[in-house]
């Protein structure tokens, strides 16, 4: 996967922000199959903030390695906001990180687990919890690459918002 210079710049910004706060990051990936962790470690010094990743492609691995509840999978499916959040919490716990990003969805080419190809959830769990839902189109690799780029851009935005609001919170 070739990353655009803009995405590489955002990865550097993420690392700088985390490093400045003494925070760390892990990932829990399903449809991106390690692509997000690969992207997050493309810049030198990544090991200062990035501790590791679990690629949990199958539901039973989400349960055994990320502590995703079987009931969440049964009730919501693996392609859901609830499972994405549980995956991220599991990565936080496994690696002892400040933040975790989890990706789950359907890359395609066809539907899976009751969801159409291109339906994706990305969870960001740390001092705050946020989830984005993506509806992507295109070939399998396009969906996976767009998920990685969206996760990076969204996390950079979350950290920027947190960085700009932190001084105001400390005063009050």
N, C-alpha and C positions, 0 to 999 in steps of 0.2 A: 504494500500500500504506500503510494507516494503521498506525502503530506504537503499541502499548500504552505507557502511561507507564512501566511497569516495564521494558520493553525500552529505552526512551530513557534511563532511569536507568542501565541496565547499559552502554549505549554511553558515557555520560559517565564511568562507572567505568573502562571499558577505556581511554579516552583519558587519564584522570588517571594510571592505573597506567603506561601506556606513556610518557607525558610525564615522570613522576617518574624513570624509569629511562633516559631518553634513547633509547627504542626506537621502532621504526617498524613499520608494517603495510601489507601489500598483500593483494590477493585474486586468485584465479583461479576463475572461475565458469563453470559449464555450465548446469545446470538452473535456477539462480536468475537467470541472464541479466542480471546487474548489480544485482539487488535487494539483495544483501548490501552491495556497495560504496555503493549509494544509502543504505541504512540507516546504515552506519558514518559517513557524512558528514553526517548530519542535524543534528548538534549544532555550534554555533559552535566554531571553533578546530580543526576536524578536520584541516586541512592541517598542523598541527603534527606529527601522527603518521601520518596516512594518505597514502601516496605514489601509489597507483594500482591499477589492476585490468586484468585481461585477461578478456574474455568469450569463451571458447573453446567454442562450441556444437557444432562438428563435430570429429570425431576428427583430421582433418588439421590443424586449427588448434591443437589440443592439442599435436600433434607439432611444427609449425613455429614456434609462438609461445611454448610453454611447455617445449619439449624433452622431452615425454613420449615414451618409447620406443615404437616400433611393436610391439616384442615384448611389452611390458606390455599393450598394447591387445589384441593377438592372443591372448595367453595368458589374460588375466583379464577382458577387455571394458572399455569405458570406464566402466561402472558397477561400480567395484571400489575397494577400499582402496588397492591398489597404484597405480592411476592417480590417485586423489585425492592421494596423497602426492607423486607425481611432478609433478602440477600445482602443488602448493604450493611444492615445491622450485624449479620453474621461475619462479614469481612472485617468490620470494625472490631468485633470481639476476637476473632481469630488472630488478627495482626496487631491488635492494640493500637490502632490508629485513631487520629482525631477525626478524619474524614474517610468515607468510602463512597465509591460510585458503583452502582450496579446497573447492568443492562440485561433486559429480557425482552423477547419478542420473536417475530417470525421474519426470517430473511427471505424465505421463498425457496423455490419458485411458486409453490402453491400454499394454500392455507394449512394451518397446523393447530391442534388443540383448540379448535373453535374460533381461531382468529385468522383474518386474512393476512397474506404476505404484506409486509411493510408496517404492520402495527407493532410499535415498540414502546417500552417504558424504560426510562432512565431515572434512577433514584440517587439522590445526593444526601447522605446521612452524616451528620457531624453535630456541630453546635446548633445547626438548624436542619430541618428535614424538608426537602423539596423534591417533587417528581415532575417530569415532563412526559407527555405522551406524544409520540410522533406517528404520523401517517405518511409513510414514504412509498415511493413507487420506483420501479426499475428492477434490473437484474439483481440477483442475490448479493453480489459483491458491492453493487451501488448502495443497497440498503445498509449493509454492514459498514461501509465507509462513511455514509451519511450519518449513521448512528454515532460513530466514533467522533466525527467532526462536531456534531451537535452536542454531545456530552462534554467535549472539551470547551466549546464556546460557552455553553451554559454554566459550567463550573467556574470558568474565568469570570463570568458575569456575577455569579453568586459571591465569589471572593471579593470582587471589586466593590459590590454593594456593601458587603460586610466591612471592608476596609474603610470605606467612606463614611459609614454610619457609626463605626466604633468610637471615635472621639466624642461624638454627641452623646452616645450612651454612657460613656465614662463620666461626663460632666453632670448628668442628671441624676 
